[in-house]
C-alpha cells in the first residue's frame, strides 16, 4: 500500500538558519510530499500558525500534525491556548519533556486538554521521545489506557523506539495499535556521536535501523495512516536530503508490495 508520506519541519532547521515556511511548503510540494508536520515546540513558535489554514489551497499539502512539547508546571497554559486557537490542523502531537509535579500532574494537563480536543474535533497523539518523561511506547500506551478516550492516541517514532532500545518492534506496534494515529521514522545507528550521545538521525536508508522491516510490520497489522520523516540534524543540502528520503520510502513501499515475504520476522521462521 502506498501510504502518504510527510516531512517534519525539522528538516529545515540548519546550521545556517531556518527556511521560511513558504519555502518549506514549496520545496515539499515540488519534491512530491503529501504533507508537513509543523512544530510549535513549547510555545516558542518558529512558524506563524495563522498560515496553516491556507497551506492546502496554496501548496497542495496537508498539515499532518502540529507538534507540541509539554514542560508540566511551566507551559501548561501556553499549550492550552495553542490547542484552543490553532486552525488548519486536525492532529496534535504532544511530547512530555519535563515535569515539576510528577505523573499525576501530567495526567491532569492531558485531562484538561481533552475537552478542548473533543469540542474542536481534533485528535491528540502522545509522542514517545528519548530523554523525555514520556520516553517509551509503553508509557504512552499506559496513558492512553488510563483515559480510554476516542480522540486520544499515540504516535510511533521509529527513531525514538530504536534509540531507547525498547526492542520487540512488532510487539510494541501491536500494543500501540488501538491508539496508533501516526508513524514517524528516520535512519539511525546507536552511537555516542548521535543525538544526545545515543543514536544518530540520518536519512532512512542509512544507519542500522531497518525501515523496510518497520514498513512490513505496519503492513501486517493493517496500518493505513501517514508515514513521517524526522529530518532532525541531517545537515547538508535540505532539498537533496528530502528528495532522497522520499525516494527511499517510496522504493521500500513498492518493494514490500512485490515481496511481502522478504520482511524478517523474529526467530527467522
N, C-alpha and C positions, 0 to 999 in steps of 0.2 A: 504494500500500500504506500502511495506517495503522500506522506504526511506533510502538512505545511511546516515550513522552516522559517524561523525568525532569528534576528540577532539582538543581543543585548547592547544597549548604547555604550557599554563599557569598551567596546571595540574602538570607540572614537576618542578615548582618553589617552593621549600620547605624551611623550616626554617634551613635545613641542607645544602642547596646549590641548584644547578640546575643540573638535569640529563644531560648527554651528548646527543647530537642529535641522535647518533646511538642508544643509549639505549632507547630514546623516541620512535623511529620508531620500534625497535624490540619489545618493550612492547605492543605498539598499534597493531602491526600485530599479535602477539601471542594471544591477547585477542579477536581480531576479528573486530577492527575498519576498516573503509573504507579509512580514510584519516586523515590528520593532518593540522591544521592551524598554521602557523609559524608567530611569532611576530618579526618585525624589530623595533617596537616602533618608537621613533622619530629619528632613525638613530643610536642608541646605540645598536648594534647587540649583542645578546646572542647566535645566531646561524650563522654559516658561510653559507651565501646564495649560495655559489658555490656548496654546497652539494645538493641543491634541485632537480636539473635535474636527479640525479641518484636514487632518493627515490623509484620511481615506479619499476625500474629494481631490486634494491637490497632488497626492503622490501614489494613490492606488494601494496604500499599505494599511494594514490593520495595526492597532495598538494591542500587542499580545498581552501586556500586563504593565501595571505601574508598580515598581519595586520600592518598598519602604523598609527602613531599619529602625526597630524599636530599642531605645535605651530607657527601660522602665524606670519611672521616677524622675526622668529628665525631660523627655519629649513626648509624653503621652498625649497631651492636649494638642500639640502641633500636628501629630499624625491624625488625630480625630478630625481636626479641621480640614486636612487634606482629603481624607476619605469622604467627608461630608460635602465637599465642594467640587472635587475634580469631575470633569466631563470628558467624554470621548474614550472612556476605558471601561471594561466590564470586569476585569480580573485584577485584584490587588494581591501582590505577593508581599509577605511580611516575614522578615528575618528578625530574630530577637538577639541582639548582640550583647546587651548587658542589663543588669537589674540591680537596683538599690535595695529592694524589699523582698526578693525571692520569688519562688514559684507561684505562690498564691496571688501575689500582686500582678504577675504576668498574666495569670488566668483572668484576673479582674479587668485588665486592659483589653484583652481579647473579647471578654464578655461585653464590655462597653462598646466595642466596635460592631458586634454582630447585629444589633438593632438598626444601625445605620446601613450596614451592608444589605440587610433584608429590605429595608424601606426603599433603598435606591436601586434594588435589583442587581446588585453586584455579587461577586464571589470573592472569598478571601482564602488564599492559599498560603499556608505556613511553609517557610523556606528553610530547610536544614542547611547549616553553614558552618564549616570548620572554624574552630576557635570562637564560636558564639555560644550563648546559653543554650539555645536550641541547635545543637550540633549534628545530631544523628536523625536518621529516618525514624528510629524507634521513639524518640522524644516527640516528634511532631505527630506521629500516629497516636501516641498516648493522649495528646491534647485533643485531637480530633475525636477520639473515643469519649473523652470526658464531656465534650459539648454535644456530640451527636447532632450537629446542625447541618441541614442540607446544603447550605451555602458556605460552609467551612470545609476546606480540604487542604491539600498539600502539593508542593512541587517536589519532584525528584531531581536532584542535581548530581549528574554523574561524577563531576569533579569532586564535589564535597563528600560524596559517598566513598570515592576512591581514596581521597586524602585522609579521611577519618578511619580508613581501613576497617570498615564495617563488615565487608565480605558478604557472601551468600547473596549475590546480585538478584537472582530470580526470587529468592525467598523474601528479600526486602521489598522488591517490587510487588509481589503478591500481597504482602502485609499492607502496603500502601494503596492497593488497587481500589478499595471502596471510596477512597478520598483523593485519588490522583487526578489533579487538574492540569498539570503541565509538567514537561520534562525539559531539562537543560543539561548540556554536556560540553566537554572540550577534550582535547588530548591532554595527557598528563603522565608524568613519571615521578615516583617518590624520590625526592632529592632535597638535601639541605639548601640547595641553591634556588629552590622554588619558593612560591608564595608562603610567607610565614615560616620559612625554613623547613617546609614539609613536602610540598609537591609542586611541580611546575604546572603552569597553564599554557597550553600550546594548541595550534590548530588540530582538528580532530583526527588527522592521520598521523600525528606524531606522538611519541611517548609510549608508555606501556599499557595504558587504559585502552581496551579493545572496544571501540564504539560499535563495531559490527555486532558483537555479542550483545551489547545493550539494545540495539535496534531489534535483534532477533528475539530477545526476551520480551520486549514490549509487544512485538507482533504476536507471539504465542499467547499473551494474555489479552489480546484484542484491543490494545490501546489505539485510539484513533485521534488523539489530540495533537498539539503542536510539539515540535522539537526546537528548542532554543540553543543557540551557540553563545558561549560565555564571553569570549573575546577580551578577557582582562589580562593586561601585561604581556600581550603577544609581541609588541614592539614592531618596528619596521613600517612598511607601506600598508596602510589600513585597507585600501581598495584591494590589493592583491591578496591579503590575508582573508578578507571577506569572500572574495571570489573563490579562492582555493577551498575554504571551509565549506561553502555551499556545495561546490562540485563534489567534494569528498562525501558528504552526507547523501547527496542525490545518488552518487555511484553505489554507495552502500545499500540504499533502498532498492535500487534496480537489481543489484546482485542478490539481495535477500529474496526478492520476488522470483528470481530464476532458480535459486538454490537454497531454499529454507533449511534443508538438511545439513548445510555446511556449518551452521552455528554450533559451537561447542556446548556441551551440557556437563553438569557435574558428574564426575566419575568416568566420563568418556564413553558412555553407553550409546 
